[in-house]
């Protein structure tokens, strides 16, 4: 059962969500009816299976994205130039490995914070992991650098409508508001991550004992094969994703939507050729992983074409890579079953209501704990916030000062990020642990110190915000 550790962890989390429906009555807040408290609605065996179907229906595109990433790297691992690229980076940062990891953590955290790339960034994880392992570090270090930096970006979200929409819609905050506070959270959290990664990695470097396995391509058969086409294509992919996931509406930029409309409206005779070819499409700023998956598919084929891989071999390599990513893809979809359970049978507010009512004003410690637990069972910040905050602002605190709105906003976004660093429902974390075959308990043990530091620092900052 050890090799299926993550499956066990995710299934236990689903089981907890099911058991809550048997123990607790339904409680939720309605704008028309106020606080609604009903009797228990038991989740049965067949209900769970139907919820799996619902999770597949609404969130399978995330699992498909993971599969396509696996396929892309299945192709790359058969190209000598890819191994040459990894070796070149390792050689270039020799004795300065800390600098490479720091650069990656800063880039990933900033992109997650300002461009909404927490999930799209998964495409760069296998590459960064290969370099970190080739440098002689262990898998935990590689996970801290990748999944850890994305979680830090979520803690200090600055410009990201997709992350903060649920909070903003309920309490009236804005995704690009209170920038100085959010940047402060990002900088401090990132500094803590970098310090902990460097400290941990210095104690866990052993180039002889590491199990590199299939994470690093085999030694290149052709040291002369160029790697620049891979660099160019991966850079273009990342650039497209950055442009596509930035919330341009925040900056009043309409160029991308206007351009897409012009393209769709273009006709040859009376036939809208591009509208027919593209189908349902979104402009940059409104992309999802559906469009991102198309970009990765094109990139994988283009790489195979440039390196003269036969189409039949391309399919074989791609499918082998996707097969390796299958476990992570399945786990990602199963994670959303927890969300379906707590959304269809809302019991969490039954727990949170007496906690929130302990004090007459916003209590930093209680609100942070509620945000953390809600994030674990809600998977996405939108569902975590909209499941609790309507009751908070609709019943408990009907008149919020500007400082209260800021405080609520940063508490919820920050502790959502903290939760995604350790939660068994964190898509990025579970996908990374699955890829590296890291037991969940081993990760919690390794990340515990950083988790404690983040919680203490955030609570201190939020307490100060209530005073000044």
N, C-alpha and C positions, 0 to 999 in steps of 0.2 A: 504493500500500500504506500510505501515511501515514495516511489516514483510517481504516484498519483496524488501527492500531497496537496497541490493547489486545487485539484478537483474536490478533494475532501473538505478543504477550507471553504470553498465557494458553496458547496452543497450544505455545509453546516450553517452558513450565513442565510441561505434560502430557508433552511429548516427553522431558524430563529424567527424569521419574518412570518413563517406559517404559524408557529407556536404562539406568537403574539396575538394572532387573530383568535386563538382559542382562549387566551387569558384575559384579553382586554376588550372593552367595548369600542365601537367606532366613535371618533371625535374629529370633527373638522369645522372649519369656519366658512360660512357662506356670506357674501356681501348682501344678499337679500334677507336671509334668515338669521344671520348672526352665528353664534356658536351652536353647532348641532351635535347632540350627543345621542347616540342610538345604541341598540343592543349589539351583541357580538355577531359577527358574520364569519363563520368558520370557513377557513380555506381547506378544502379536501384534496385528496390525491388527484382526482380528475381536474380540479381547479388548477392545481400546479402545472399539469400537463398543458392545459389551455393557456396558462400564463407563459409557458415556454413558447408556444405558438405566437402569442402576442409579441413577445420579445424578439422573436425571429422576424416577424412582420415589420416591426418598427425600427429595429436596430441591427438587422443583419448586414447592412451596408458597412458597419464598423468592422464586423468579422471579415467581410469580403476584402476590405482595405488591408487588413492584417495578412490575409492570404496572398494578396497581390504583392505586398512587400516581400513576403517569403519567396514568391516566384521571381521577383526582380533580383534578389540576392542569390537565388539558385542559378541564374544566368551569370551573374558577376563572378561567382566562385569558380566558374569554368574558364575564366579569362585571365591569362597570365598578367596582363596589364593591371588588373585589380590588386593582385598580390604585390606587384611592383609599387603600386601607389601606397599600400599599407607600409611596406618596407621603407619607402622613401620618407614617409612621415615619421616613422619610428627612428630612423637614422637622423633626421633633421632635428628632432627634439631630444636626442640622446643627452642624458644628464640634466635635461630640463623638462622632463615628462610632466612635472607639476604645472608648467606653463601651458602645455597643450590642454590638459584637463581643465585648467582655469578658463582658458579661452572658450572651450566648448560649453562649460557651465554658464558662463556669462551670456553667450549667444543664445543657448537654449532657453534660459530663464527670461531673457529680454523678449525673445520671439513669442514665448508662451504668454508673457505679460502684456505685450503691446500689439501682437499680431494675431492672437487667438489660435496659436499653432500647437496647443497642448497635445491633440491627437494626431494631426498631420505630421508632426515632428517624428513620429514613430518610424518614418521612412529612413531617417538618418541614424537610428539607433544601432542596427547591425554593423554599420561602417565604423562608428565610434567605438563600439564594443570590441570589434576586431583590432583596432589600433591600441586600445587600452590593454587588452590581453596580450598583444604582441609586445608591448612594452614591459610585460612581466608582472602586471598586477592581477589581482583575483577578480572573480565575478561580482563580488559585493561592491568593489570599487567601481566597476563598470556600470553597475546599476545605480549607484549614488550619482555618478556623473551624468547619466542619461535621465532616468525616471526621477531622480532626486531634483535635478535642475528644473524640470517641468513643474514639479510640485511647488518649488520655490516661486516660479513665475505665476502660479495660481494664487499663492499667498499675496504677492504684490501686484495683482492685476491692475494695470493703469488704463489701457485703452482696449477694451474687449467687450463689446455688446453681448456676444454669445454667453460669456461667463456671468455677467452681472445683470442680465435682462430681468431675471426673476426678482432680484432685490430692487432694482430700479422701478419696476412696474408696481411694486407694492408700497414702498416707502417714499417714492418720489425723488430718489437720488438719480444721478446721471453717470453713465459709464466713463465719461471724461471729467468728472468732478472730483474735487479734493485730491488733485494730482500730487501735491507735495507730500501729503500723508502716505499715499500709496507708493510713491517712489521711495520714501523712507523705509516702508515695510519691505520693499523689494531689495533695497541695498543692504539692510541689516540682515535679512534672512539669507541672502546670497552670500554675504561675508561669512555667516555661520556655516553654511554648507561647504564653502571652499576650505575653510579652516579644518572642518571635520574630515573632508575627503583627503586633504593632504596629510593630516595626522594619521588617519587610518591606513592610507596607501603606503606610507613609509614603513609601517609595521607589517604589511602583507605583500611584500614584493619578493618573489622567488622564481626566477626565470626557468629553473629546472623542474620544480615541482608542480607547476601549473598545468591543469588539464585544458588545453586549448581546443582539442577536438576539432569539430567542423566549423567553429566560429571564425577561424582564420583560414583563408584559402591555402591550399597546398603550395609548397615551395614552387616558385615560378619555373616553368620549363624554358621560358624565353625571357631572359633578363632584359632583352632589348625591346620587347613589346611596349609600345607607348601607352601611357595611362591618361594622357591629357584628354582624349575623347570622353572618358568616364567622368573626369573632373568637370568638364564643360557641361555634360548632360545632367549630372547630379546638381550642379550649381543652377542650371536653368530650371530644373524641377523645383528646387528650393525657392528660387526667386518667384516662380509662378505661384507657388503655395503662399508665399508671404503676401504677394499682391492680392491674391484671391481671398485670403482670410482676414485681412485688415478691414476693420469696420469703417469704410470710407464715408458713410453717412455722418459719422461723428465730426468729420472735417468739412462737411458740405461739398464733398467731391462727387460730381455726377458724371464725370467723363466716361467711366467704365460702363455705367448703365446706358448712357446715351449712345455710346459706340455699339454696344450689343444690340440695342434697338435698331440702329441703322443697318447693322449686318442682317438682322432677322427680316427687316422690311425690304431688303434688296430682292429684286425679282428679275428673272429672265423671262421676258414676255409677261405672262400673268402668273408664272410659277415662282413661289418664294423658295428658291433653291437652298439657301442656308438655313432657313427655318425648318425645312424638311430634313436636312442633313443633321442638324444639331439636335432637333427634338426639344424636349423641355430643358432649358438651360438657364443658369443664373449668371448675372454679371459679377465681376470681381467685387468682393465685399460681402457676397451672399452665397459663396460656395459652400458645399458640404463635402464629406468624404466620397460621395458618389462621383462628383467631378474630379476629385483628387485621384481616385482609382483609375479613371480614364487616362490621366496624365502619366501615371506610373506604368500602365500597360503600354502606352506609346513609347515611353522611355526604355522599357525593357526590350521591346522589339527593335528600337533604333540602335541600341547598344549591340544587340546580336547581329544586326545588319552591318554595322561599321566593322565589327570584328569577324565578319564573314562566317558566322555560325549558320549551318544549314537550318532551314525552318523546322525540319523534323527534330533536330537536336535541340533547337530553341524550345520547342514544346516540351521535350523531355526534361530539360534542365529547369524550365519554369515550373512544371508540375511537381518535380522532385522538391523544389524549394517551397512550393505552396503546401505540399504534404508535410513538410517539416514544421510549417507554421499552423497546421490544422488545429493542434491542441490549443494553442493560444487563441485562435479565432473562436473556437467553441467556448472556451472559458469567458471570453469577452462578451459573448451573447448571453451566457448563463448569468453573468453578473447583473444583467438588466432584468432578469427574472425577479431579483430582489426589489428592484424599483417598481415593477408591475404589481408585486404583492402589496407593497406599502402604499401604492397609489390607488389600487382598486379596493383595498380594505385598509383605510387610514386609521391606524391605531396609535401612531407615534405621538400625536398631540395629547392623547390620554395620559401619556407619561410626562410630557413637557408642561402641560397646563399647571399642575400643582407646583412644579419647580419654578416656573416663571412668576407665579403668584406669591412666592415667598417674600418678595420685596416690592415696595411701592414704586420704585424707579428702576431704570435699567441697571441691572447688576452685571458687571463685566464678567465675572467668573461663571455665573449661571448661564448667561447668554452664550458665552464661548463654548461651554459644555453642550448646550442644546444644539448649537450650530455644528459642532463636531459630530455628535451622535446622529443628527438628522442627515448630515452629509454622507455618513457611512451607509445608511440604509436608502438613501435617495439617489446615489450614484452621480447625478448631475446637480450643480448648484441651483439651477432653475427650480427643480422639484423640491430640493431641500428648503429653499427660501419660501416658495409659494405654499408649502405645506404648513408653515409655522408663522411666518411674519404677518399674514393677514389677520390672525388672531391677536398678535402683539400690537399692531397699530390700530386694529378695529375695535378692540375691547380694553386692553391694558393701558395703552398710551395713545389716546386719541388726538392729543395735541403735542406734536414733536417739534422741538426747537431744531434749528439748523445743525447745531452741534450733535444732537441726538441722532439725526438722520445720518450724519457722517460716521458716528460711532457704530451704529447698527450695520451700516454698509461695510465698513472695514472689518468688523468682527466676523461677519458671515463669509465674506470672500476669503479672509485670511485663514479661518479655521476649516473652511472647505479645502484649501490648499494643504493644510496640516493633515487633514483626514486622508487626502489622496496620497500622502507619503507613506501611509501604513495600512489603509483600509483594504480589506479583502474584496472590496467592490471598486477599487481604483483600476480603471481600464488600462492606463499606461503602466502601472506597477505590475498588475497581474500578467499582462502580455510580456513584459520584460523578464519577470521571474520565471515564467513558463519557457521562454526562449533560452534562458541560461540554466534551467533546471535547478533553481535555487529554492530550497524549502522555505515556506512562509515564516516559520519560527526562527530560522537562521537569520532572515532579513530583519525581523523585529528586534532580535538581540543586537544586531550590528548597528541598527539605526536608532536605537533607544536613546542614546546620549544626545544626538542631534534633535530628536523629537522633544525631549525634556527642555533643552535649551531654547528651542523655538517657542514652546508653550510659555515658558517663564518670561522671555523677552516680550512676546506679544501681549501677555497679560499686564506687564509693567507699562508698556506703551499705552494700552487702552485705559488703564487706571489713571495715568497722567492726563489722558484726554478728558476724563471726567472731572478733573480738578481745574485745569486751565480754561 
